[in-house]
Amino acid sequence: MRSRNIVGNFLGGVHAIFGGKQAEYLKMIAQTRDDALEQLAEHARSLGVNAVLKMLFDSGEFDIGQGQAMNEVTAYGTAVVVEAL
């Protein structure tokens, strides 16, 4: 879960007025997604598995007040042990 600082939120708001790509928001979402994927891998390793099947992302954003938005990304899947035949 991540939030932007007050300057980033202000600049994002200005960009939203004029439309177009929100580069800083995209960067924040990509970083949050990468962190969620790393946490999934760490958790899988702690379970002793060597693969995660049908890995999916779930994401959302919510307002925490005073113009602050939080971005949340969850990575999940089915942890398995894969063995060579």
Beta strands, then each sheet from edge to edge (+ up, - down):
strand 1: 2-3
strand 2: 51-65
strand 3: 68-80
sheet 1: 1+ 3- 2+
end
